[in-house]
Amino acid sequence: MEQIQATPFSPEQEQTPEPSTPLFKPPKKKRKWKKILIAVVVVLALLFFLVIRPMMGAGQQIVAGLYLTGTAQMADMTVTVDSTGTIQPIDSYNVSGLVTGDVLEAPFEEGDWVEKGDLLYRIDPGSSETALEQAQLALRQAQLAYDSTLSGLTPKSSFSGVVQKLHVQLGSQVSPGTPIADITDTSVMSLTLPFLSTDTASIQPGQRASVTISGTLETLEGTVESVASADQVGNGGSLIRQVKIQVVNPGAITEGTQATARIGSAACAAAGSFQAKSSQTVTATGSGEVVSLQVSEGSRVSSGDVLVTLGGSSADTTLENAALSLEQAQLSLTNAADALENYTITAPISGTVIEKNFKAGDTIDSNQLSAAGGTLAVLYDMSTLTFEMLVDEQDINKIQVGQSVTITADAVEGKTFTGTVDKVNINGSTANGQTNYPITVVLDEAGELKPGMNVSANVIVEQAGVVLCVPVDAVDRGTGRPVVTVAPPEALDEAGNVADPSKLEQREVTLGRNDDDNIEILDGLTEGEVVVWINQASNPLAAMMGM
């Protein structure tokens, strides 16, 4: 500021001017000039102290307000990934109604804990029970038809014996009733002989008999099988009764062999002929072509042995139709059983009943079901609570199952909860050029948290320990390699604010890990150095200057 110097006037300095130079003539009133000079000095002094000096202080404050400061210091750093989510039960289920009718039972209430499989509703099944019984009968009929068709393609012997005659050969076409083979059981022979009626009074079934083979006179032991209950007239007009005797064939007896017998003291009135105890002509019960022979004449067979096999296109079609009918009957039974089961509704999960929309005595119809959103009841398994949070694509590779999570909720002030990463889903969703991946967190203890509450979560991805760090905002990464602005002591005032920006220096640094607030400095700074950065939020001058 330009200053004005004034020199006071005195009589000793008064000289007589030379004639060629005009003399200066001061005002006659000397005191008035001095007062004006003093007033100017006072005004200038006031202007300096009241205007210029405050402006100089304000300038220093503006400079200081352009910057925020921080100190490079050792701190315990925990690296986290943050997001939000909504609390949900580990499992939930809306029990829906598939049928209508009167509610016979509903033995539960809201707030009850139910186990999986517990009865929730029993609804009057109406005609569904009858439909199930009809389906069961239809299945039995179809099974019998299939078994009969299958059995008809493989005619079998019904007892053990010898094939006396085979009525078919390979390629023969047979239909139900066609003879297949004659089978005779000659292991035990039957001999029917006449005894005098008076002698049969002492003969009983099971009694031993002595049988003599005619011609060879060989004697065999037999057993009385039966005694006729009615008399007959024999030769010479005598009354007789027929007695049937069983004899184990030693191998030489054939049908037609003659023999006599004595039972106790009674002898038969005449000889008789041996007959096979059992004989059968096996006939076909199905239709088809003989495609294989399992026996030949003279073959010994046992009960249940297959004699021949029928096949061909006709037989295959018949069997396939029977199989399809059986399968259809089985499906009909399954559908009928499922339809009946729909009237008995059980808990699909173990959990707490959150909502009950119908009670015993109510009638469920389509309108009421629609009004209830198709839901009869709602179950929550709140034994464990969970939530899903979205993680940015730049952080998802840091997340692993088992990592610890700290959780807070606005609805539960002042409390912090813990959890664990349970699932990392790599099926991300992309919006506005950014992809987020869902992860699932399971709470260790629910405490006061309830389903539906919104929470903030920090996944602890690394415990970095005590490291040298500065505020994240202090690092400028827009110039390629990271740079911080360092303020030496001569750039700061006594309060630690920036007083002389010309003394600030730029320094490249090597970065490490970071959390939300601080970032690790691996190289380029030492502990205690002050770093500064532009105060973008609170300094309008910086905003105007684009700083």
Secondary structure, 3 states (H helix, E strand, C coil): CCCCCCCCCCHHHCCCCCCCCCCCCCCCCHHHHHHHHHHHHHHHHHHHHHHHHHHHHHHHHHHHHCEEEEECEEEEEEEEEEEEEECEEEEEEEEECCCCEEEEECCCCCCCEECCCCEEEEECCCCHHHHHHHHHHHHHHHHHHHHHHHHHCCCECCCCEEEEEECCCCCCEECCCCEEEEEEEEEEEEEEEEEECCHHHHCCCCCEEEEEECCCCCEEEEEEEEECCCCEECHHHCEEEEEEEEEECCCCCCCCCEEEEEECCEECCCCEEEEEEEEEEEECCCCEEEEEECCCCCCEECCCCECEEEEHHHHHHHHHHHHHHHHHHHHHHHHHHHHHHCCEEECCCCEEEEEECCCCCCEECHHHHHHCCCEEEEEEEEEEEEEEEEEECCCHHHCCCCCEEEEEECCEEEEEEEEEEEEECCCCEEECCEEEEEEEEEECCCCCCCCCCEEEEEEEEEEEEEEEEEEHHHEECCCCCCEEEECCHHHECCCCCECCHHHCEEEECEEEEECCCEEEEEECCCCCCEEEEECCCCCHHHHHHCC
